[in-house]
Amino acid sequence: MLHWWASLASREQRLVKVCVPILIVGGCYWLFWQPLQQAQLRNQKAIQQVQQQQAALQQAKPLLLQANTDVQRTGGSLAQIVSNSARSLNIRVSRMQPQNEQLQLVLEDLAFEQLLLWLHQLHYQNGVRLVQIDLAATDTSGVVRVRRMVIE
């Protein structure tokens, strides 16, 4: 390196002395400072989005809590309600076992969205309350296995 420096003309040496610090400062800016600034901006935007979602949920919370208390059960016995609503949505119930005021179910594999739709229908149209559910993922994306579901 010293040999190379000695082989340069004095004008070239002055040019290198000016350019090297500029390159070092520029490299530090583009390698360190700019990525950190961009990451900070992304994090600030993510925080703002989460805060907006939280505010929306806080506003909706009283409505959601009130909706849960207004539902009344209609449409016959619990087993009849489950059978009719499952049949209407092409959901196959493998096992149905009554337990006092509750009903324990095992379902064949079904799409998760279909399960949510069915649970929504049971709750809001028939007044059935989900007590417990045990789900397992299947090899197919979006399909779940309901190993045990207790409703009342």
Protein Blocks (a to p, Z undefined) as FASTA:
>chain_A
ZZmmmmpcfklmmmmmmmmmmmmmmmmmmmmmmmmmmmmmmmmmmmmmmmmmmmmmmmmm
mmmmmmmmmpccehiafklmmmmmmmmnopacfbdcdehjbccdddddddfklmmmmmmm
mmmmnopacfbdcddddfbehiacdfbdcdZZ
